[in-house]
Amino acid sequence: MSTTLTPMLDTAALEERIALVACGERPGKTQGCDSCRRKGAILLNIASTGAAEAVAATICGTGNRPGCYDCRDKSVKIVRLYNGEAA
């Protein structure tokens, strides 16, 4: 089975956006915290596989266990962003 994912031209901008989503978007907030920005690259890599549960666990810091509901919602948005979907 083959999965076609949207190619991203500017991964640095996408990584920053993913870090912001992971940190918790709100009006006036323009970037994620230091911790979320450090996770940005790994979240981008995991999102490229479409594994929303793994993204949630990484955001939440739970390791192998599923993330909390808030982190699961964020992970779905991150995978959609990676795939170029409206989030």
Sequence and secondary structure as in RCSB ss.txt:
>XXXX:A:sequence
MSTTLTPMLDTAALEERIALVACGERPGKTQGCDSCRRKGAILLNIASTGAAEAVAATICGTGNRPGCYDCRDKS
VKIVRLYNGEAA
>XXXX:A:secstr
        S HHHHHHHHHHHHH   TT  S  HHHHHHHHHHHHHHTTT HHHHHHHHHT TTS   HHHHHHH
HHHHHHHTT   
